[in-house]
Amino acid sequence: RPFFEGGRGPDSEWAAYEPVYASRPNAEEEGGEDDPYVVILQKFLTDEEADLLRLLNSATVGPPRGYDDGIYRRIARRVASLVNSTTSHLEPMEVVRHPPGSARPRIAYRHNFEVDGLWRPAGPRVLSLFLFLHDDGGDEEGEGGGGLGFPYLDWLRVRPRKGSAALWPNVRDGNLLEADPLTAFEHFPPQGGEEEGSVVLGSYVHVRLHNWTDASSRGCA
């Protein structure tokens, strides 16, 4: 909790990103004392950075050919600073795409905690940051497409705003080796979309407990 609470002060590094705490533990609310943090960073990327990240392919292992390597690494350093870590603990950015013409599955919940991370040298994914690379095109009443939903947090919905980001833990506050089931989530399909190609929803950066770069270089991340 000190990690997330430290970002609330006006003098914190997070202040520049205009954080909004969409979910946080609340001892005064019945059943809310164990609620995980979900923090929306309203201004995390510039429009230029968001546009360039859209060039990445799904499951990329680093900046692709022709990509501005300097901007990619600048964003990675920003993420590392945000989570009080180093870039060696970050997995490469991974763009999430919505296939053209595909409908929302009946059961679409997923979780970024991977059990095999418990015995791998890099450890589990302790935090996830999702970078929104587009606006939802919705109206003031909240009607639009894309975004994230957290069904076990009273159906919390995070609307996409180009350049914003959502940060949440994948593990329990008191045990970094145990998944927090409340941070299961789903991606909502975009409104409309592109008929001839997939639609970019955003980009993930997962933070590992230990050095991911070293483990990856040894083929055991």
Secondary structure, DSSP 8 states (H G I E B T S, - for coil): -HHHHTTSSTTSGGGGG-EEEEE---TTSTT-TT---EEEETT-S-HHHHHHHTTS-TT-SS--TTS-HHHHHHHHHHHHHHTTS-GGGB---EEEEE-TT----SS--B-S--GGGGTSTT--EEEEEEEE-S-----TTS--S--EEETTTTSEEE---TT-EEEEESEETTEEEEE-GGG-BEE---SS--TTS-EEEEEEEEEESS-HHHHHHTT--
